[in-house]
Amino acid sequence: MPSYRVGIIRFPGTNCDIDTWEALTLVPDLAPVWVSHRENNDPDLSALILPGGFSYGDYLRTGSIAAQSPVMNLVTDYARRGKPVLGICNGFQILSEAGLLPGVLLTNNSRTFLCQEEGLVVDRTDTPFTGLFAPGSRIALPIAHQEGRFFLDPDQLQEIERSGQVLVRYSKNPNGSVHDIAGVTNSAGNVAGLMPHPERRTRAGLSAPYGFPFFQSLALWLSKHLSDKENPTH
């Protein structure tokens, strides 16, 4: 069985990288690889993940400094080539600031940091990260953010709803996001952003492992779309 190399990008201030690494190691076909924010060359990966944290201390707008990092040239190239790219929490903010995902993440309506479990509904199930979910699946994942309120102007909001770019929604909106949106995709569906943290719910225990299928879905998608020749085991 091939091992698909999945890059985890580390920015100064990233703090969910180890959780993401451990989540990937639970899926036999996925092999995590560290990628520096300074990376200029293509390390020949199958997919990229931008994990959560506080890149560059969240100075200016969240994700705005990280969006200018050298590695974002690689992220943009992978997105253009149709490779899977996932941004989780701060990673979502970075992808939005880089113009790779629609919308912007603003300060929560409560103006406070929210760290709690939230119910979600999976809208789109034909992406590299949601293929194992059924449409309308109800799951629960933790959130941990102060700037997680998704906003998009009405015309653009209507367009992403029409084109099916909403990935997941909150069951009970905790932060004031328009249309209860907790995650979106680009128009092609290969780039996705999630404010909730699937990497924190991958093992059975006190909470159901609702996050595990996101990573299992990635392995399944890669096995269907990429050949062994394109993805050698390293």
TORKOL-571346 format. One record per atom (N, C-alpha, C): residue number from 1; atom name; residue in one letter; x, y, z. Coordinates in steps of 0.1 Angstrom, whole numbers, plus 5000, padded with zeros to 4 digits. Layout:
BEGIN
 resi name resn   c1   c2   c3
  NUM   CA    A    X    Y    Z
...
//
This chain:
BEGIN
 resi name resn   c1   c2   c3
    1    N    M 5008 4988 5000
    1   CA    M 5000 5000 5000
    1    C    M 5009 5013 5000
    2    N    P 5006 5022 4992
    2   CA    P 5014 5035 4991
    2    C    P 5011 5043 5004
    3    N    S 5022 5051 5007
    3   CA    S 5020 5061 5018
    3    C    S 5020 5075 5011
    4    N    Y 5009 5082 5013
    4   CA    Y 5008 5095 5007
    4    C    Y 5013 5105 5016
    5    N    R 5023 5113 5012
    5   CA    R 5030 5123 5020
    5    C    R 5021 5135 5021
    6    N    V 5018 5139 5033
    6   CA    V 5009 5150 5036
    6    C    V 5017 5160 5044
    7    N    G 5019 5172 5038
    7   CA    G 5027 5182 5045
    7    C    G 5019 5190 5055
    8    N    I 5025 5192 5067
    8   CA    I 5019 5200 5078
    8    C    I 5028 5213 5079
    9    N    I 5022 5224 5076
    9   CA    I 5030 5237 5075
    9    C    I 5031 5243 5089
   10    N    R 5043 5246 5093
   10   CA    R 5045 5252 5106
   10    C    R 5049 5267 5105
   11    N    F 5041 5276 5110
   11   CA    F 5044 5290 5110
   11    C    F 5048 5293 5124
   12    N    P 5056 5304 5126
   12   CA    P 5058 5309 5140
   12    C    P 5045 5311 5147
   13    N    G 5043 5304 5158
   13   CA    G 5030 5306 5165
   13    C    G 5020 5294 5163
   14    N    T 5023 5285 5153
   14   CA    T 5015 5273 5151
   14    C    T 5015 5265 5164
   15    N    N 5004 5260 5169
   15   CA    N 5004 5252 5181
   15    C    N 4996 5239 5180
   16    N    C 4990 5237 5168
   16   CA    C 4982 5224 5167
   16    C    C 4988 5215 5157
   17    N    D 5001 5217 5155
   17   CA    D 5008 5209 5145
   17    C    D 5010 5194 5150
   18    N    I 5013 5193 5163
   18   CA    I 5016 5179 5168
   18    C    I 5002 5171 5168
   19    N    D 4991 5178 5172
   19   CA    D 4978 5171 5171
   19    C    D 4975 5167 5157
   20    N    T 4978 5175 5147
   20   CA    T 4976 5172 5133
   20    C    T 4985 5160 5129
   21    N    W 4997 5160 5133
   21   CA    W 5006 5150 5129
   21    C    W 5001 5136 5135
   22    N    E 4997 5136 5148
   22   CA    E 4992 5124 5154
   22    C    E 4979 5119 5147
   23    N    A 4971 5128 5143
   23   CA    A 4958 5124 5136
   23    C    A 4962 5117 5123
   24    N    L 4971 5123 5115
   24   CA    L 4975 5116 5103
   24    C    L 4982 5103 5105
   25    N    T 4989 5101 5115
   25   CA    T 4996 5088 5117
   25    C    T 4986 5077 5121
   26    N    L 4973 5081 5124
   26   CA    L 4963 5070 5127
   26    C    L 4957 5064 5114
   27    N    V 4960 5071 5103
   27   CA    V 4955 5066 5090
   27    C    V 4967 5059 5083
   28    N    P 4966 5046 5081
   28   CA    P 4978 5038 5076
   28    C    P 4984 5044 5063
   29    N    D 4976 5049 5054
   29   CA    D 4981 5053 5041
   29    C    D 4987 5067 5041
   30    N    L 4986 5075 5052
   30   CA    L 4990 5088 5052
   30    C    L 5003 5089 5060
   31    N    A 5013 5097 5054
   31   CA    A 5026 5099 5061
   31    C    A 5028 5114 5063
   32    N    P 5027 5119 5075
   32   CA    P 5029 5133 5077
   32    C    P 5044 5138 5075
   33    N    V 5045 5150 5070
   33   CA    V 5059 5156 5067
   33    C    V 5058 5170 5072
   34    N    W 5068 5175 5079
   34   CA    W 5069 5189 5083
   34    C    W 5073 5197 5072
   35    N    V 5066 5209 5071
   35   CA    V 5070 5219 5060
   35    C    V 5071 5232 5067
   36    N    S 5083 5239 5065
   36   CA    S 5086 5251 5071
   36    C    S 5078 5263 5064
   37    N    H 5075 5273 5071
   37   CA    H 5069 5285 5065
   37    C    H 5079 5292 5056
   38    N    R 5092 5288 5056
   38   CA    R 5102 5294 5047
   38    C    R 5103 5286 5034
   39    N    E 5096 5275 5033
   39   CA    E 5098 5266 5022
   39    C    E 5096 5273 5008
   40    N    N 5106 5272 4999
   40   CA    N 5104 5277 4986
   40    C    N 5103 5267 4975
   41    N    N 5108 5255 4978
   41   CA    N 5108 5244 4968
   41    C    N 5096 5234 4971
   42    N    D 5093 5227 4960
   42   CA    D 5082 5217 4961
   42    C    D 5087 5204 4967
   43    N    P 5083 5200 4979
   43   CA    P 5088 5188 4985
   43    C    P 5081 5175 4980
   44    N    D 5074 5177 4969
   44   CA    D 5067 5165 4963
   44    C    D 5057 5158 4973
   45    N    L 5047 5165 4976
   45   CA    L 5037 5160 4986
   45    C    L 5024 5158 4979
   46    N    S 5015 5150 4985
   46   CA    S 5002 5147 4979
   46    C    S 4992 5157 4984
   47    N    A 4994 5163 4995
   47   CA    A 4984 5172 5001
   47    C    A 4991 5181 5011
   48    N    L 4984 5192 5015
   48   CA    L 4989 5201 5025
   48    C    L 4979 5204 5035
   49    N    I 4983 5206 5048
   49   CA    I 4974 5210 5059
   49    C    I 4981 5222 5066
   50    N    L 4973 5232 5068
   50   CA    L 4977 5244 5076
   50    C    L 4970 5243 5089
   51    N    P 4977 5239 5100
   51   CA    P 4970 5236 5112
   51    C    P 4967 5249 5120
   52    N    G 4960 5247 5131
   52   CA    G 4956 5259 5139
   52    C    G 4967 5264 5148
   53    N    G 4964 5276 5154
   53   CA    G 4974 5282 5163
   53    C    G 4972 5297 5162
   54    N    F 4983 5304 5165
   54   CA    F 4983 5319 5165
   54    C    F 4995 5324 5157
   55    N    S 4995 5322 5144
   55   CA    S 5006 5325 5135
   55    C    S 5010 5339 5137
   56    N    Y 5023 5341 5139
   56   CA    Y 5029 5355 5141
   56    C    Y 5021 5363 5152
   57    N    G 5016 5355 5162
   57   CA    G 5010 5361 5174
   57    C    G 4997 5368 5171
   58    N    D 4991 5365 5159
   58   CA    D 4978 5372 5155
   58    C    D 4979 5387 5154
   59    N    Y 4992 5392 5151
   59   CA    Y 4993 5406 5149
   59    C    Y 4986 5410 5137
   60    N    L 4982 5423 5136
   60   CA    L 4974 5428 5125
   60    C    L 4961 5419 5125
   61    N    R 4957 5415 5113
   61   CA    R 4945 5406 5113
   61    C    R 4950 5391 5114
   62    N    T 4942 5383 5119
   62   CA    T 4946 5369 5121
   62    C    T 4949 5363 5107
   63    N    G 4961 5357 5106
   63   CA    G 4965 5350 5093
   63    C    G 4971 5359 5083
   64    N    S 4970 5372 5085
   64   CA    S 4974 5381 5074
   64    C    S 4989 5381 5072
   65    N    I 4997 5380 5082
   65   CA    I 5012 5379 5081
   65    C    I 5016 5366 5075
   66    N    A 5010 5355 5080
   66   CA    A 5013 5342 5075
   66    C    A 5010 5341 5060
   67    N    A 5000 5348 5056
   67   CA    A 4995 5347 5042
   67    C    A 5006 5352 5032
   68    N    Q 5016 5360 5038
   68   CA    Q 5027 5365 5030
   68    C    Q 5039 5357 5031
   69    N    S 5039 5346 5038
   69   CA    S 5051 5338 5039
   69    C    S 5055 5331 5026
   70    N    P 5068 5328 5025
   70   CA    P 5073 5321 5012
   70    C    P 5065 5308 5009
   71    N    V 5061 5301 5019
   71   CA    V 5055 5288 5017
   71    C    V 5041 5289 5010
   72    N    M 5035 5301 5011
   72   CA    M 5022 5303 5004
   72    C    M 5023 5302 4989
   73    N    N 5035 5304 4983
   73   CA    N 5036 5302 4969
   73    C    N 5034 5287 4966
   74    N    L 5039 5278 4975
   74   CA    L 5037 5264 4973
   74    C    L 5022 5261 4975
   75    N    V 5016 5266 4985
   75   CA    V 5002 5264 4988
   75    C    V 4993 5268 4976
   76    N    T 4996 5280 4971
   76   CA    T 4989 5285 4959
   76    C    T 4990 5276 4947
   77    N    D 5002 5271 4945
   77   CA    D 5005 5262 4934
   77    C    D 4998 5249 4936
   78    N    Y 4998 5243 4948
   78   CA    Y 4990 5231 4950
   78    C    Y 4975 5233 4948
   79    N    A 4970 5244 4953
   79   CA    A 4956 5247 4951
   79    C    A 4953 5248 4936
   80    N    R 4961 5254 4929
   80   CA    R 4959 5256 4914
   80    C    R 4959 5243 4907
   81    N    R 4968 5234 4911
   81   CA    R 4970 5221 4905
   81    C    R 4959 5210 4909
   82    N    G 4950 5214 4918
   82   CA    G 4940 5205 4922
   82    C    G 4943 5196 4934
   83    N    K 4955 5198 4940
   83   CA    K 4959 5190 4951
   83    C    K 4951 5194 4964
   84    N    P 4948 5184 4973
   84   CA    P 4940 5188 4985
   84    C    P 4948 5197 4994
   85    N    V 4942 5208 4999
   85   CA    V 4947 5217 5008
   85    C    V 4937 5220 5019
   86    N    L 4940 5218 5032
   86   CA    L 4931 5220 5043
   86    C    L 4936 5230 5053
   87    N    G 4929 5240 5056
   87   CA    G 4932 5249 5067
   87    C    G 4923 5247 5078
   88    N    I 4929 5245 5090
   88   CA    I 4921 5243 5102
   88    C    I 4923 5255 5111
   89    N    C 4912 5262 5115
   89   CA    C 4911 5273 5124
   89    C    C 4921 5284 5119
   90    N    N 4932 5286 5125
   90   CA    N 4942 5296 5120
   90    C    N 4946 5294 5105
   91    N    G 4946 5281 5102
   91   CA    G 4949 5277 5088
   91    C    G 4938 5282 5078
   92    N    F 4926 5281 5083
   92   CA    F 4914 5287 5075
   92    C    F 4916 5302 5074
   93    N    Q 4919 5308 5084
   93   CA    Q 4921 5323 5084
   93    C    Q 4932 5327 5074
   94    N    I 4943 5319 5074
   94   CA    I 4954 5321 5065
   94    C    I 4950 5320 5050
   95    N    L 4943 5309 5047
   95   CA    L 4938 5306 5034
   95    C    L 4929 5317 5029
   96    N    S 4921 5322 5038
   96   CA    S 4911 5333 5034
   96    C    S 4919 5346 5032
   97    N    E 4929 5349 5040
   97   CA    E 4937 5361 5038
   97    C    E 4945 5360 5025
   98    N    A 4949 5348 5021
   98   CA    A 4956 5346 5009
   98    C    A 4947 5346 4996
   99    N    G 4934 5347 4998
   99   CA    G 4925 5347 4987
   99    C    G 4922 5333 4981
  100    N    L 4926 5323 4988
  100   CA    L 4924 5309 4983
  100    C    L 4910 5304 4987
  101    N    L 4904 5310 4997
  101   CA    L 4890 5307 5001
  101    C    L 4882 5319 5002
  102    N    P 4869 5318 4999
  102   CA    P 4860 5330 5000
  102    C    P 4858 5334 5014
  103    N    G 4855 5347 5016
  103   CA    G 4851 5352 5029
  103    C    G 4863 5356 5038
  104    N    V 4859 5361 5050
  104   CA    V 4869 5366 5059
  104    C    V 4864 5361 5073
  105    N    L 4874 5359 5082
  105   CA    L 4870 5355 5096
  105    C    L 4872 5367 5105
  106    N    L 4861 5371 5111
  106   CA    L 4861 5383 5120
  106    C    L 4859 5380 5134
  107    N    T 4861 5390 5143
  107   CA    T 4860 5387 5157
  107    C    T 4846 5382 5161
  108    N    N 4845 5372 5170
  108   CA    N 4832 5366 5174
  108    C    N 4823 5377 5179
  109    N    N 4810 5375 5177
  109   CA    N 4800 5385 5182
  109    C    N 4802 5388 5197
  110    N    S 4806 5378 5204
  110   CA    S 4807 5379 5219
  110    C    S 4820 5387 5222
  111    N    R 4829 5388 5212
  111   CA    R 4842 5395 5214
  111    C    R 4851 5388 5225
  112    N    T 4848 5375 5226
  112   CA    T 4856 5367 5236
  112    C    T 4861 5355 5229
  113    N    F 4872 5349 5234
  113   CA    F 4877 5336 5229
  113    C    F 4868 5325 5233
  114    N    L 4864 5317 5223
  114   CA    L 4855 5305 5226
  114    C    L 4862 5292 5225
  115    N    C 4861 5284 5235
  115   CA    C 4868 5271 5236
  115    C    C 4857 5261 5241
  116    N    Q 4851 5254 5232
  116   CA    Q 4840 5246 5236
  116    C    Q 4836 5236 5224
  117    N    E 4828 5226 5228
  117   CA    E 4823 5217 5218
  117    C    E 4811 5223 5211
  118    N    E 4810 5221 5197
  118   CA    E 4799 5226 5190
  118    C    E 4794 5215 5180
  119    N    G 4780 5215 5179
  119   CA    G 4774 5206 5170
  119    C    G 4775 5212 5156
  120    N    L 4777 5203 5146
  120   CA    L 4779 5207 5132
  120    C    L 4770 5198 5123
  121    N    V 4767 5204 5111
  121   CA    V 4761 5196 5101
  121    C    V 4770 5196 5088
  122    N    V 4773 5185 5083
  122   CA    V 4781 5184 5071
  122    C    V 4773 5186 5058
  123    N    D 4776 5197 5051
  123   CA    D 4768 5200 5039
  123    C    D 4774 5193 5026
  124    N    R 4787 5194 5024
  124   CA    R 4792 5190 5012
  124    C    R 4801 5177 5014
  125    N    T 4798 5167 5007
  125   CA    T 4805 5154 5009
  125    C    T 4813 5149 4997
  126    N    D 4815 5157 4987
  126   CA    D 4823 5153 4976
  126    C    D 4837 5159 4975
  127    N    T 4842 5163 4987
  127   CA    T 4855 5169 4988
  127    C    T 4866 5159 4992
  128    N    P 4879 5162 4991
  128   CA    P 4889 5152 4996
  128    C    P 4888 5150 5011
  129    N    F 4881 5158 5018
  129   CA    F 4881 5157 5033
  129    C    F 4867 5153 5039
  130    N    T 4857 5151 5031
  130   CA    T 4844 5148 5036
  130    C    T 4837 5136 5029
  131    N    G 4845 5129 5021
  131   CA    G 4839 5118 5013
  131    C    G 4833 5107 5021
  132    N    L 4837 5105 5033
  132   CA    L 4831 5094 5041
  132    C    L 4819 5098 5049
  133    N    F 4815 5111 5048
  133   CA    F 4803 5115 5055
  133    C    F 4791 5114 5045
  134    N    A 4779 5112 5051
  134   CA    A 4767 5113 5043
  134    C    A 4762 5128 5044
  135    N    P 4756 5133 5034
  135   CA    P 4750 5146 5034
  135    C    P 4741 5148 5046
  136    N    G 4743 5159 5053
  136   CA    G 4734 5161 5065
  136    C    G 4739 5155 5078
  137    N    S 4751 5148 5077
  137   CA    S 4756 5142 5089
  137    C    S 4758 5152 5101
  138    N    R 4753 5148 5113
  138   CA    R 4755 5156 5124
  138    C    R 4766 5151 5133
  139    N    I 4776 5160 5135
  139   CA    I 4788 5156 5143
  139    C    I 4790 5167 5153
  140    N    A 4800 5165 5162
  140   CA    A 4804 5175 5171
  140    C    A 4819 5176 5172
  141    N    L 4825 5188 5171
  141   CA    L 4839 5190 5172
  141    C    L 4842 5203 5181
  142    N    P 4854 5203 5187
  142   CA    P 4857 5215 5195
  142    C    P 4860 5227 5186
  143    N    I 4858 5239 5191
  143   CA    I 4862 5251 5185
  143    C    I 4871 5258 5195
  144    N    A 4881 5266 5190
  144   CA    A 4890 5274 5199
  144    C    A 4894 5286 5191
  145    N    H 4887 5297 5192
  145   CA    H 4890 5309 5184
  145    C    H 4883 5321 5190
  146    N    Q 4889 5333 5186
  146   CA    Q 4883 5345 5190
  146    C    Q 4879 5353 5177
  147    N    E 4885 5349 5166
  147   CA    E 4882 5355 5153
  147    C    E 4877 5344 5143
  148    N    G 4865 5339 5146
  148   CA    G 4860 5328 5138
  148    C    G 4846 5331 5131
  149    N    R 4842 5343 5132
  149   CA    R 4829 5347 5126
  149    C    R 4831 5349 5111
  150    N    F 4826 5339 5103
  150   CA    F 4827 5339 5089
  150    C    F 4817 5350 5083
  151    N    F 4823 5358 5074
  151   CA    F 4815 5369 5068
  151    C    F 4818 5369 5053
  152    N    L 4808 5372 5045
  152   CA    L 4809 5374 5031
  152    C    L 4797 5383 5027
  153    N    D 4800 5392 5017
  153   CA    D 4789 5401 5013
  153    C    D 4778 5393 5007
  154    N    P 4766 5398 5007
  154   CA    P 4754 5391 5003
  154    C    P 4755 5384 4989
  155    N    D 4760 5392 4979
  155   CA    D 4761 5386 4965
  155    C    D 4770 5374 4965
  156    N    Q 4782 5375 4971
  156   CA    Q 4791 5364 4971
  156    C    Q 4786 5353 4980
  157    N    L 4779 5356 4991
  157   CA    L 4773 5345 4999
  157    C    L 4763 5337 4991
  158    N    Q 4755 5344 4983
  158   CA    Q 4745 5337 4975
  158    C    Q 4752 5328 4965
  159    N    E 4764 5333 4960
  159   CA    E 4771 5325 4950
  159    C    E 4777 5312 4956
  160    N    I 4783 5313 4968
  160   CA    I 4789 5301 4973
  160    C    I 4778 5291 4978
  161    N    E 4766 5296 4982
  161   CA    E 4755 5288 4985
  161    C    E 4750 5281 4972
  162    N    R 4749 5288 4961
  162   CA    R 4744 5283 4949
  162    C    R 4754 5272 4944
  163    N    S 4767 5275 4945
  163   CA    S 4777 5265 4940
  163    C    S 4781 5254 4949
  164    N    G 4775 5254 4961
  164   CA    G 4777 5243 4970
  164    C    G 4791 5244 4977
  165    N    Q 4796 5256 4980
  165   CA    Q 4809 5257 4986
  165    C    Q 4809 5257 5001
  166    N    V 4797 5256 5007
  166   CA    V 4796 5255 5022
  166    C    V 4799 5240 5026
  167    N    L 4810 5239 5034
  167   CA    L 4814 5225 5038
  167    C    L 4806 5220 5050
  168    N    V 4806 5228 5061
  168   CA    V 4799 5225 5073
  168    C    V 4793 5237 5079
  169    N    R 4782 5235 5087
  169   CA    R 4775 5246 5094
  169    C    R 4774 5242 5108
  170    N    Y 4773 5253 5117
  170   CA    Y 4770 5251 5131
  170    C    Y 4756 5248 5133
  171    N    S 4753 5238 5142
  171   CA    S 4739 5235 5146
  171    C    S 4733 5247 5153
  172    N    K 4741 5253 5163
  172   CA    K 4738 5264 5170
  172    C    K 4749 5274 5169
  173    N    N 4747 5284 5162
  173   CA    N 4758 5294 5158
  173    C    N 4764 5300 5171
  174    N    P 4777 5298 5173
  174   CA    P 4783 5303 5185
  174    C    P 4790 5317 5184
  175    N    N 4792 5321 5171
  175   CA    N 4800 5333 5169
  175    C    N 4795 5343 5160
  176    N    G 4783 5341 5154
  176   CA    G 4777 5350 5145
  176    C    G 4780 5349 5131
  177    N    S 4786 5337 5127
  177   CA    S 4789 5335 5113
  177    C    S 4777 5336 5104
  178    N    V 4778 5342 5092
  178   CA    V 4766 5343 5083
  178    C    V 4762 5329 5079
  179    N    H 4749 5326 5078
  179   CA    H 4744 5313 5074
  179    C    H 4749 5302 5082
  180    N    D 4754 5305 5095
  180   CA    D 4759 5294 5104
  180    C    D 4771 5287 5098
  181    N    I 4779 5293 5089
  181   CA    I 4790 5287 5082
  181    C    I 4802 5285 5091
  182    N    A 4806 5272 5092
  182   CA    A 4818 5268 5100
  182    C    A 4829 5264 5091
  183    N    G 4827 5262 5078
  183   CA    G 4837 5257 5069
  183    C    G 4833 5259 5054
  184    N    V 4842 5262 5045
  184   CA    V 4839 5264 5031
  184    C    V 4850 5257 5023
  185    N    T 4847 5257 5010
  185   CA    T 4857 5252 5000
  185    C    T 4859 5263 4989
  186    N    N 4869 5261 4981
  186   CA    N 4870 5269 4969
  186    C    N 4861 5264 4959
  187    N    S 4860 5270 4947
  187   CA    S 4851 5266 4937
  187    C    S 4853 5252 4932
  188    N    A 4866 5248 4932
  188   CA    A 4870 5235 4927
  188    C    A 4868 5224 4937
  189    N    G 4867 5228 4950
  189   CA    G 4864 5218 4960
  189    C    G 4877 5211 4966
  190    N    N 4889 5215 4961
  190   CA    N 4901 5208 4966
  190    C    N 4907 5216 4978
  191    N    V 4903 5228 4979
  191   CA    V 4908 5236 4991
  191    C    V 4897 5239 5000
  192    N    A 4899 5235 5013
  192   CA    A 4889 5236 5023
  192    C    A 4894 5243 5036
  193    N    G 4885 5250 5043
  193   CA    G 4888 5256 5055
  193    C    G 4877 5252 5066
  194    N    L 4882 5249 5078
  194   CA    L 4873 5246 5089
  194    C    L 4877 5254 5101
  195    N    M 4868 5260 5108
  195   CA    M 4871 5266 5121
  195    C    M 4871 5256 5132
  196    N    P 4863 5246 5132
  196   CA    P 4864 5235 5142
  196    C    P 4877 5227 5140
  197    N    H 4880 5219 5150
  197   CA    H 4893 5211 5150
  197    C    H 4890 5196 5149
  198    N    P 4890 5191 5137
  198   CA    P 4889 5176 5136
  198    C    P 4900 5168 5142
  199    N    E 4912 5174 5142
  199   CA    E 4924 5167 5147
  199    C    E 4923 5164 5162
  200    N    R 4914 5171 5169
  200   CA    R 4913 5169 5183
  200    C    R 4902 5158 5187
  201    N    R 4896 5153 5177
  201   CA    R 4886 5142 5179
  201    C    R 4888 5131 5169
  202    N    T 4900 5124 5171
  202   CA    T 4903 5113 5162
  202    C    T 4904 5099 5169
  203    N    R 4904 5099 5182
  203   CA    R 4905 5087 5190
  203    C    R 4892 5085 5198
  204    N    A 4888 5072 5199
  204   CA    A 4876 5069 5207
  204    C    A 4880 5071 5222
  205    N    G 4871 5077 5229
  205   CA    G 4874 5079 5243
  205    C    G 4862 5086 5250
  206    N    L 4865 5097 5256
  206   CA    L 4854 5104 5263
  206    C    L 4844 5111 5253
  207    N    S 4850 5114 5241
  207   CA    S 4842 5120 5230
  207    C    S 4842 5111 5218
  208    N    A 4832 5111 5210
  208   CA    A 4832 5103 5198
  208    C    A 4842 5108 5188
  209    N    P 4849 5100 5180
  209   CA    P 4860 5104 5171
  209    C    P 4854 5110 5158
  210    N    Y 4846 5120 5159
  210   CA    Y 4840 5126 5147
  210    C    Y 4850 5132 5138
  211    N    G 4862 5136 5142
  211   CA    G 4872 5142 5134
  211    C    G 4879 5132 5125
  212    N    F 4879 5119 5129
  212   CA    F 4887 5109 5122
  212    C    F 4883 5108 5107
  213    N    P 4870 5108 5104
  213   CA    P 4867 5106 5089
  213    C    P 4872 5117 5080
  214    N    F 4875 5129 5085
  214   CA    F 4881 5139 5077
  214    C    F 4895 5134 5071
  215    N    F 4902 5128 5080
  215   CA    F 4916 5123 5076
  215    C    F 4915 5110 5068
  216    N    Q 4905 5101 5072
  216   CA    Q 4903 5089 5064
  216    C    Q 4898 5092 5050
  217    N    S 4890 5103 5049
  217   CA    S 4885 5107 5036
  217    C    S 4896 5111 5027
  218    N    L 4906 5118 5033
  218   CA    L 4917 5123 5025
  218    C    L 4925 5111 5019
  219    N    A 4927 5101 5027
  219   CA    A 4934 5089 5022
  219    C    A 4926 5082 5011
  220    N    L 4913 5081 5013
  220   CA    L 4905 5075 5003
  220    C    L 4905 5083 4990
  221    N    W 4904 5096 4991
  221   CA    W 4905 5105 4979
  221    C    W 4918 5103 4972
  222    N    L 4929 5103 4979
  222   CA    L 4942 5102 4973
  222    C    L 4944 5088 4966
  223    N    S 4938 5078 4972
  223   CA    S 4939 5064 4966
  223    C    S 4932 5063 4953
  224    N    K 4921 5071 4952
  224   CA    K 4913 5071 4939
  224    C    K 4918 5080 4928
  225    N    H 4926 5091 4932
  225   CA    H 4929 5101 4923
  225    C    H 4944 5101 4919
  226    N    L 4952 5095 4927
  226   CA    L 4967 5096 4925
  226    C    L 4972 5082 4923
  227    N    S 4981 5080 4914
  227   CA    S 4988 5067 4911
  227    C    S 4999 5065 4920
  228    N    D 5004 5052 4922
  228   CA    D 5016 5049 4930
  228    C    D 5028 5056 4924
  229    N    K 5029 5058 4911
  229   CA    K 5040 5064 4905
  229    C    K 5041 5079 4909
  230    N    E 5030 5085 4911
  230   CA    E 5030 5099 4914
  230    C    E 5032 5101 4929
  231    N    N 5031 5091 4937
  231   CA    N 5032 5092 4952
  231    C    N 5041 5081 4957
  232    N    P 5054 5081 4955
  232   CA    P 5063 5071 4960
  232    C    P 5064 5072 4975
  233    N    T 5066 5061 4981
  233   CA    T 5068 5061 4996
  233    C    T 5082 5065 4999
  234    N    H 5084 5075 5008
  234   CA    H 5097 5081 5011
  234    C    H 5100 5077 5026
//
